[in-house]
Amino acid sequence: MAKKYLLILWFLSGLLLSGGAWTSAQDDSSRIRVNVVLVQLNVAVTDRKGNYISGLRPEDFSVTEDKIPETISTFEEGNELTLKPATQGAGQLLDSGQPQSAGSLTKPQDSHPDGTNIFAGSNVFILFDTSNYMYRGFVFAQDAIAEFIRSLEGVSKLAFYSYSRDLSRGAPLTANREQVLRGVRSSVAGDDAALYNCLLLTVKDAAQLKGRKVIVVFSNGPDNASSVPPEDVAELAQSTGTIIYMISTQQAQTEPVSTAVFERMSKATGGKAYFAKSWRDERQAFASIRDDLAHLYTLSYYPQPNPNRGWRSITVKLVGKNLQKYHVRTRDGYRLLQQTQISSGSFSDAGSGSAQK
């Protein structure tokens, strides 16, 4: 047990984690610096048939953390411009030039001077199983992934990783699609599958980014070489606001343990698990993920003071009787993973998407 936690701590060293705590320290100039961590949620809203519900506004959502009501700081649907509630409560978006009233929505502070929204789109990491489970149909899998990459719209950057016993970063995060496609085509089959080891490293890479962070895992079989348990991977993904989608073939589905783990891990992060019986089903799974990304609502908030330093539960509900019939899918919380960093004489709990106030 001790060995397990030492390994996890080693992986987490230097990692900026998403949380929600107020911390302060005195620097050399006797000034107090307070870091406020922005917690980001990716929310899917569907009806009973699984159809996406679009056109919702910030005032349609209620967010609580440990039952403490939170105020939405930024709001985005799909790839639209982020809106920022100016005060407590939400109101209508005012046209440019009109005076702002209480509760009005304004352009967020988290934007570049030229108006470009730094939260727009998604950063997508594709993690491809190149273990010996993938010997059959290797080229077909590459074709499905390449088609998925070409079809993605509104995605800021893409990365292509592959794994067997070790992780290979075939194409680091880039806006150059051709570079990512070359990474796909250059991947080669390996040996045993250490999925959870490599997925943890991928989450660590994604955690340092702002905006929507997505990992799409394509696996053809169970994990038979990892030293990291899947529960730790899921918890780290939850705590850093990283969505995990799992696409697995029928071969992995024949093992009940892997099936349950894939479903539990994706659900915990707000994603989905797909089990494909054929190459055609794999393409449909990729298309479903693309559709999901295009319809996600991205909400963020600065947490209210909360003494809880461990697991914090998040609840997202829809407000109004007409919206109660819809289903909300998002992560259900995060663990406040505390890491004290010494930088320029200050101490802080840093987080993915953190900002200073």
Secondary structure in CASP SS format (residue, H / E / C, confidence):
PFRMAT SS
TARGET T0000
AUTHOR 0000-0000-0000
METHOD secondary structure of the structure
MODEL  1
M C 1.00
A H 1.00
K H 1.00
K H 1.00
Y H 1.00
L H 1.00
L H 1.00
I H 1.00
L H 1.00
W H 1.00
F H 1.00
L H 1.00
S C 1.00
G C 1.00
L C 1.00
L C 1.00
L C 1.00
S C 1.00
G C 1.00
G C 1.00
A C 1.00
W C 1.00
T E 1.00
S E 1.00
A E 1.00
Q E 1.00
D C 1.00
D C 1.00
S C 1.00
S C 1.00
R C 1.00
I E 1.00
R E 1.00
V E 1.00
N E 1.00
V E 1.00
V E 1.00
L C 1.00
V E 1.00
Q E 1.00
L E 1.00
N E 1.00
V E 1.00
A E 1.00
V E 1.00
T E 1.00
D C 1.00
R C 1.00
K C 1.00
G C 1.00
N C 1.00
Y E 1.00
I C 1.00
S C 1.00
G C 1.00
L C 1.00
R C 1.00
P H 1.00
E H 1.00
D H 1.00
F E 1.00
S E 1.00
V E 1.00
T E 1.00
E E 1.00
D C 1.00
K C 1.00
I E 1.00
P E 1.00
E E 1.00
T C 1.00
I E 1.00
S E 1.00
T E 1.00
F E 1.00
E E 1.00
E E 1.00
G C 1.00
N C 1.00
E C 1.00
L C 1.00
T C 1.00
L E 1.00
K E 1.00
P E 1.00
A C 1.00
T C 1.00
Q C 1.00
G C 1.00
A C 1.00
G C 1.00
Q C 1.00
L E 1.00
L C 1.00
D C 1.00
S C 1.00
G C 1.00
Q C 1.00
P C 1.00
Q C 1.00
S C 1.00
A C 1.00
G C 1.00
S C 1.00
L E 1.00
T E 1.00
K C 1.00
P C 1.00
Q C 1.00
D C 1.00
S E 1.00
H C 1.00
P C 1.00
D C 1.00
G C 1.00
T C 1.00
N E 1.00
I C 1.00
F C 1.00
A C 1.00
G C 1.00
S E 1.00
N E 1.00
V E 1.00
F E 1.00
I E 1.00
L E 1.00
F E 1.00
D E 1.00
T C 1.00
S C 1.00
N H 1.00
Y H 1.00
M H 1.00
Y C 1.00
R C 1.00
G C 1.00
F H 1.00
V H 1.00
F H 1.00
A H 1.00
Q H 1.00
D H 1.00
A H 1.00
I H 1.00
A H 1.00
E H 1.00
F H 1.00
I H 1.00
R H 1.00
S H 1.00
L C 1.00
E C 1.00
G C 1.00
V E 1.00
S E 1.00
K E 1.00
L E 1.00
A E 1.00
F E 1.00
Y E 1.00
S E 1.00
Y E 1.00
S C 1.00
R C 1.00
D C 1.00
L E 1.00
S E 1.00
R E 1.00
G E 1.00
A E 1.00
P E 1.00
L E 1.00
T E 1.00
A C 1.00
N C 1.00
R H 1.00
E H 1.00
Q H 1.00
V H 1.00
L H 1.00
R H 1.00
G H 1.00
V H 1.00
R H 1.00
S C 1.00
S C 1.00
V C 1.00
A C 1.00
G C 1.00
D C 1.00
D C 1.00
A C 1.00
A C 1.00
L H 1.00
Y H 1.00
N H 1.00
C H 1.00
L H 1.00
L H 1.00
L H 1.00
T H 1.00
V H 1.00
K H 1.00
D H 1.00
A H 1.00
A H 1.00
Q C 1.00
L C 1.00
K C 1.00
G C 1.00
R E 1.00
K E 1.00
V E 1.00
I E 1.00
V E 1.00
V E 1.00
F E 1.00
S E 1.00
N C 1.00
G C 1.00
P C 1.00
D C 1.00
N C 1.00
A C 1.00
S C 1.00
S C 1.00
V C 1.00
P C 1.00
P H 1.00
E H 1.00
D H 1.00
V H 1.00
A H 1.00
E H 1.00
L H 1.00
A H 1.00
Q H 1.00
S H 1.00
T C 1.00
G C 1.00
T E 1.00
I E 1.00
I E 1.00
Y E 1.00
M E 1.00
I E 1.00
S E 1.00
T E 1.00
Q H 1.00
Q H 1.00
A H 1.00
Q H 1.00
T C 1.00
E C 1.00
P H 1.00
V H 1.00
S H 1.00
T H 1.00
A H 1.00
V H 1.00
F H 1.00
E H 1.00
R H 1.00
M H 1.00
S H 1.00
K H 1.00
A H 1.00
T H 1.00
G C 1.00
G C 1.00
K C 1.00
A E 1.00
Y E 1.00
F E 1.00
A E 1.00
K C 1.00
S C 1.00
W H 1.00
R H 1.00
D H 1.00
E H 1.00
R H 1.00
Q H 1.00
A H 1.00
F H 1.00
A H 1.00
S H 1.00
I H 1.00
R H 1.00
D H 1.00
D H 1.00
L H 1.00
A H 1.00
H H 1.00
L C 1.00
Y E 1.00
T E 1.00
L E 1.00
S E 1.00
Y E 1.00
Y C 1.00
P C 1.00
Q C 1.00
P C 1.00
N C 1.00
P C 1.00
N C 1.00
R C 1.00
G C 1.00
W E 1.00
R E 1.00
S E 1.00
I E 1.00
T E 1.00
V E 1.00
K E 1.00
L E 1.00
V C 1.00
G C 1.00
K H 1.00
N H 1.00
L H 1.00
Q C 1.00
K C 1.00
Y C 1.00
H E 1.00
V E 1.00
R E 1.00
T C 1.00
R C 1.00
D C 1.00
G E 1.00
Y E 1.00
R E 1.00
L C 1.00
L C 1.00
Q C 1.00
Q C 1.00
T E 1.00
Q E 1.00
I E 1.00
S E 1.00
S C 1.00
G C 1.00
S E 1.00
F E 1.00
S E 1.00
D E 1.00
A C 1.00
G C 1.00
S C 1.00
G C 1.00
S E 1.00
A E 1.00
Q E 1.00
K C 1.00
END
